[in-house]
Amino acid sequence: MDLEPQDKPAAVDLHPSRRPGVPRELRPHRAKGVHWDEPERQEPNGRVLKHRGRKELPPVFGTAQPPTGLSGLLRRLAYRIPEEKARHWLTLLLADRVDVLESRLAGTGGVVALLGVSVALVIALRPRG
Amino acid sequence: MRALSYQGPYKVKVEKKPDPKIEHPQDVVLKVTRAAICGSDLHLLHGLVADTRVGCTFGHEFTGVVEEVGPSVRKLKRGDRVVVPFNISCGSCFFCQRGLFANCENSNPASDLASGVFGYSHTTGGFEGGQAEYVRVPFADVGPMRITQELGDEDVLFLSDILPTGYQAAEMAEIKGGQTVVVFGCGPVGLFAQKSAWLMGAQRVIAVDHVPERLAFAQAYCRTETVNFKDHKGEIVPYLRELCGGRGPDACIDAVGMEAEGIAHHRLIGIGLMLEAGAPTALQWAIQTVRKGGVVSIVGVYGPPWNMLPIGTAMNKGLTLRMNQCNVRRYMPHLLELVRDGTIDAKKVISHRFGLEDAPKAYELFSDKKDGCIKCVLMPHGPQARA
């Protein structure tokens, strides 16, 4: 790797007033570029999961990979569990592994069988009430 | 469009996906000119981050050209070149108003832990990332920073994450003139933390890693003393303390995170069995190495729910622990000036460049730390964009 040794840079940011993150919390003010009191809200288009502590979706959110199949059911169950509980995260990790399995089965022609199993499980495990 | 697509642990491919579109009046769609692979993308690749869904496109470090503009966007217009912070921040919530852009509460439905992040699982909002030909960027009047003509994309690419993250790590270490700082990790964030420690007046900066090429790079690029922890098997903590006069350094920085090497039981429990959130070896060493009353600054990424750490040691030593995801937007203007005046030549950390189709190869190279790999950059529209 072609890399010329450099001198140590001068201590140009020695004084705390030169450091953008000091103080840690600023006196509250809207950031440059903000021209709203409250941000406009994105319209949900498909299922977006939110954590239990949140009453409504935030003004913006991602819409990629909506939950589907058995992994989707597991994710929906996970988001019913408060995020301070370990089982929230462990259920999501399990869902991730099931998601991989589902995608591989689908890719090898097992989609019909998988759908059958998923539908049966969704019916059996469906949250009630 | 073509985009990287996660297929399960250790497997990504490039495939055709729908073009992103404007989904909120404050959105823009960018044509991506450069997208870097971050060390924290490897945590996703290795299946360590919860709610990483098959088909997800990674990538939270990118520059691009504005292709499409939402109806409420005032600052940007089609054709503008921009660099984008990895955090998606509204600029107006309780946290953004206080400068804590990484903790924005208006962009992540899935968790109260952090703001939305591009291409970083549904745990940070389910946004698609920039390792693609195009990407949707929300809150376009707040986050993206316009790139002026005299600067190339690669000059400013790392303002999106690793440069401000390294700088914030040094800043959180509360370095005063003449102090000694130990930085765990010689990946790109560790390198920028080392450089930033000099800028803040450190008298001595010591870098710790186990990859010889990375240690050599740190020595040349950052002018740091280097220590290979594999040369001090099981004795790295006393070695470092002795190196710092017996008491230990004034501050330690963890720029490694959840996939650290060095302690077998953390590897087994955290990565093999996933019974803790990765291997917190660097953080454990930082707590044990720093002098009493010192500061430990954490920018290494750890997932929920927990890690086994010597918190009693930290308490009894009277340590200050500082940590956060980087509030990127807060640092961009200052660091842009340091890049512009040549104080920091950020693009020197780029060791490999690839076209988008070769992204799986780039991930393999970076993950295995082969071929002296420090930093991989993808060029989704080829090298012709301004480097």
Interface residues (C-beta under 8 A of the other chain):
Chain A: M1 L3 E4 P5 Q6 D7 K8 P9 A10 A11 V12 D13 L14 R18 R19 P20 G21 V22 R24 E25 L26 P28 H29 R30 A31 K32 G33 V34 H35 W36 D37 E38 P39 E40 R41 Q42 E43 N45 V48 L49 K50 H51 G53 R54 L57 P58 P59 V60 F61 G62 T63 A64 Q65 S71 R75 A78 Y79 E83 K85 A86 H88 W89 L90 L92 L93 A95 D96 R97 D99 V100 E102 S103 R104
Chain B: Q7 G8 P9 E23 H24 P25 Q26 D27 G47 A50 D51 T52 R53 V54 G55 C56 T57 S72 R74 K75 I88 S89 C90 G91 S92 F94 C96 Q97 R98 G99 L100 F101 E105 N106 S107 N108 P109 A110 S111 D112 L113 G116 H122 T123 G125 G126 F127 E128 P138 F139 D141 V142 Q168 E171 M172 G177 K195 S196 W198 L199 M200 G201 A202 E213 F217 A220 Y221 R223 M274 G303 P304 P305 W306 N327 R329 R330 Y331 P333 H334 L338 T343 I344 K348 S351 G372
